[in-house]
Amino acid sequence: MDIDIRRDPDESRYVLTVDGALASALDYRERGDAIAFPHTVTVPSFRGQGLADRLVTFAIDDVRARGITHVTPSCWYVADWFARHPEHAELIAQ
């Protein structure tokens, strides 16, 4: 299984593909040093494999690397991800 994860700035989303097929996507809205994640989706046939978790982890690592300091987890999945990863709690916008 060949997994590729990348940020697609033209579409304002992060995407995860499996063997070239879109498996999961994470939409974002960026403003200065803040970013909001309003929606995450995983194609039904790819659910239950931890792919959305990998996608959000990639996105958070990318956010940190780009110097973004405030994250608004509008999507329930991203909010749940932060609950499971308290080591990143300082990024959550207040």
Protein Blocks (a to p, Z undefined) as FASTA:
>chain_A
ZZdddddfknopadddeehiafbdcddddehjaccdfbdcddfklgonlmmmmmmmmmmm
mmmmnopabdcdfbfklmmmmmmmmmlmmmpcZZ
